[in-house]
C-alpha cells in the first residue's frame, strides 16, 4: 500500500432484528431493522494513480466480480459523475467476508470506498444520496453505526448506548437468492419492532427475544443448512442465535470475546469449510 493510499475498514453489517412491515407500489419491501457493525470485515484501500486499477485479495477473492457490476467500481464511477473528479484511482479490496451472505459485504465495501474518496480534496458532494444510488443498505454502511433502519433501509435513526456484543458469525457456504426469499414471504404486513429502550446486554437479549427476522423462515426452507449452522452455534453455548439479513450467515451472542473465540474454534474444527468468525460489535465512526 502506497504512502498516499487511503485505507478504510468495511465492517460486517448485522441485522439483529429485521421486520418486514409492508410493500411499496414499486415492489420494494418496507423494513424495520436494528443494525450493528462488527470488527470483522473487509478492507479497502484507495490511492491516486496514473491509471485505474482494481485488485482483490483475501479468502473470498475468487467470488468477487471485477467488472462494472461490482459495487466498489460503481461507487468509484458514481463519485466521478457527482464530483467531476476524473483522476485515476488504484483500489484494493481485501475480501474476508463471504459474498452475498446477508452481512452487507458488497454494500459495506462500496461505503468504504465512498469514505475513502470523501478524504480526497475537494470531494464535495451529497454523500448519503450518492450512497443510496448504490443500494438501500449502502447509506447505513456509510455511517457504520448502530441504527434502526426503516423504509427500504435508507431511513436511519441512530441509536447510542447499545452494549458491545461478542458474536460468532457462521456461514455454511450455501447461496440464497434475496429476491426469492422476499418472494416466498408468507406475509408482508407484519408488526413493527417493539420500542427499544434497553441499555445493557441482558436487556438487549430480552428485547431480541421479542423480535424476529421475517426473512429467516423462507431462507431456512430454501437452505436447511442454515439451520444446521444455527444448531452448531447453540451447541457451543450461544445465548441467542439468529440469521442476519436474507442469509445465509447466522450470528450467535456469547458472554465474552474469549467464549466467542473458543466457540468459533470448535465450530471451525468440526466444519473447516464453513466461514466462522468470532468478533465484537463496534461503534463511533
Order of alpha helices (4+ residues) and beta strands (2+ residues): beta-beta-beta-alpha-beta-alpha-alpha-alpha-beta-beta-beta-alpha-alpha-alpha-alpha-beta-beta-alpha-beta
